[in-house]
């Protein structure tokens, strides 16, 4: 909203200084500061409200050290993340940008699913929360919306080529005027490879001429799968104080770098990566999101004063997935979100191996002492603060590796 106000003041009334709101970098910086302030200052009030409403975590006895002390800690803290993200976005972002609209819808959609799940656990005293099939239906529904918009909306295009039309010399500064030749495409980026663009439509080439018109049959299911997998991965990671919020902040910040360069024609041309018009506006959303996650960590770090609950974890995973898909970096998710992947795989391997050995030998065996993976290290006697710090370090290393793919091919 402030963006449109200052845009009017700049273009219609020519008020000095108001043109600075045209710059994504300026609005992104403001978004970080505002979300940090909102999450830290008002976060305490939200926690007090949750405590007064007796919105406390019900802890299942798993034999983990320090587990019983967490009982009664306020949950649904994901509300802090959602509010501290959306307020700066509504104030500072271009709300008519299709990518911003998608991210706002994703936040509210996944936040609602998570809120219902937490509500059932707390107020209905059902430890299982929302039935798994209903969660999946919600995730699939969001995937259908996101996939359909990204495929059919005319405002979602990618660069086919960039034709430099002229170069103007202004003192020591070179200004490049470029005309992007944009088109609808289901192309994505394969990391670590030269000439690394792959079009999902090519998987239907066996259909003959005109196969591109059926590309949505491949693209939309892939979007659904990614959103479901990443949101569940974030949900599984949220098991000890500060783990999900910290690793998510690292992943989102990394995606923010990719988003900024992908939405900038100069940087994308220099780095020889896919230029995605109008996607740079997502940097404002990402900045607000990172600020809210860091502000939430103020209260979620060990010993946690609040848990994010599914309200936060499902929302985080959904947002990360949609950003990665929108900038055509979804194949980098296993690296950027390597912690989520490891947590997901640990559960899948544990359950699969247990069922296999029970069927074959009559007695189930385990690969890990407990899954998800962070509980395995808790069982080995590591303090949760050490586990979280080391997972953060691994997350930073994976983030650096992801950024290196901009030039390493």
Secondary structure, DSSP 8 states (H G I E B T S, - for coil): -HHHHHHHHHHTS--TTGGGGG-HHHHHHHHHHHHHHIIIIIHHHHHHHHHHTT-B--------TT-GGGTT-B--THHHHHHHHHHHHHHHS-TT-HHHHHHHHHHHHHHHHHHHHHHHHHHS--TT-S-HHHHHHHHHHHHHHHHHHHHH-TT--EEEEEEEEEEEEETTEEEEEEEEEEE---EEE-TT-SS-EEEGGGGGGGG-TTGGGGTHHHHHHHHHHHHHHHHHHHHHHTTSTTHHHHHHHHHHHHHHHHHHHHT-HHHHHHHT----TTGGGHHHHHHHHHHHHHHHHHHHSSS-SB--HHHHHHHHHHHHHHHHHHTT-GGGHHHHTHHHHHHHHHHHHHHHHHHHHHHHHSS---SSSSSSHHHHHHHTT--HHHHHHHHHHHHHHHHHHHHHTTT--
